[in-house]
Amino acid sequence: MNNQPLTPKEQKVVEEFEKARPGLGAIIAETNIRNNDKTGWGEIIADTPEEDLVAREGSSTNSFMYRRIGG
């Protein structure tokens, strides 16, 4: 697991996930960012424009509502 400080964009993702899932979002996001070698989250975040790193609500084809990061 990578213990380096998070980049500003990675920290923003952690904050947005926490807003979407208070009490759990930050743990999920930070764990996936720090396990980048398995998840790829670090590269995805680095390649995503910062303005797209916000929590949004949407729906999937099965009609369940969910929150997600990105456009």
C-alpha positions, 0 to 999 in steps of 0.5 A, a space after each residue: 500500500 502506498 503511504 505517500 501524501 495524496 495529491 490535491 486531486 486525489 484529496 478532492 476525490 476522497 472529500 467528494 466520496 465522503 460527501 456522497 457516503 458520509 462515514 464510509 466514502 473517504 475510507 473507500 476512496 483512499 483505500 482504492 487510491 493507495 492500492 493504485 497498482 491493483 485499482 488504477 484509481 491514481 491514473 484515472 484521477 490524474 487523467 480526469 479534469 479537476 472540474 469533473 471530480 464532483 459527486 453527482 447523482 445518476 441512474 443506471 439501466 436497472 433504475 437504481 439511483 447512485 452517486 458517482 464521481 465524474 461526468 
